[in-house]
Amino acid sequence: MKKIIVTGCNGQLGRAVNKLYAGDNTFEFVNTDVGELDITSIDQVMELAREIKPYAIINCAAHTAVDACETEGDRAYKINAIGARNLSIAASETGAKLVHISTDYVFDGKGTRPYTEFDPTGPQGMYGLTKLAGENFVKDFADRYFIIRTAWLYGDGKNFVKTMLKLSETHEKVRVVKDQVGSPTSADELAKAIAYLLPTENYGLFHGTCEGDCSWSEFAEEIFRLAGKKTVVEAITTEEYGAAAARPAYSILDNYMFRLTSDFVFSDWHDAVARYMKGTG
């Protein structure tokens, strides 16, 4: 049985990957989170990889708290960059494939059309900088890799959908940003994309988000519509919201490499969030 190491197994994507492969006798999953494996330690990573000799490593671990990354730069670099480097070195030594998850934050967010994998990057904050550094380490050290940039992810865990539904229980009106646009992406859909790529030799950099786009305020309106809530969405500007770290105004990714090199298509974001809210993924 082929073994797959999953880092960040308790996160939204880690859980979605495990759910997708549940009952599959082809693979044995070695699930790790911070309690089982410190990916910032090259010694720990190499020891586990040499012991397991994995078919693949799926790196779902990241320091994703965007505001905290601004004040915890060293920690963000250790997890998002050095962690990716360590896993890449381990994958190369053991002959494993590496799936590494990245983000729309590697771009400057000033685009006027969906970003392809061939567009120049320009991160505006520590989160994006450290994730881009991680991408570069994967390219430098991994022999066989899939880097997948995603955005606006939600799944089993803390996420925007659950936050909005919880707020609707106690608020008649919620204030949500209207001038940031992107593609809400189901962790289940991203897990399907990983499962599609993993058996192939279609290596490289991919964008992986649900089809279609909206603003955060439009996303909230759709969540309330699907849930039958009467909560009103007050659309506000990013400046009015006042987050500590800069957020990209334009986060729409074009799944160009999937279109060019495969027949895999992500679901439309409306359909994916409707399935998620029904509890059917």
Secondary structure, DSSP 8 states (H G I E B T S, - for coil): -EEEEEESTTSHHHHHHHHHHTT-TTEEEEE--TTT--TT-HHHHHHHHHHH--SEEEE------HHHHHH-HHHHHIIIIIHHHHHHHHHHHHT-EEEEEEEGGGS-S--SS-B-TTS-----SHHHHHHHHHHHHHHHH-SSEEEEEE-SEESSSS-HHHHHHHHHTT-SEEEEESS-EE--EEHHHHHHHHHHHTTS---EEEE---BS-EEHHHHHHHHHHHHT---EEEEE-HHHH--SS---SB--B--HHHHHH------BHHHHHHHHHHT--
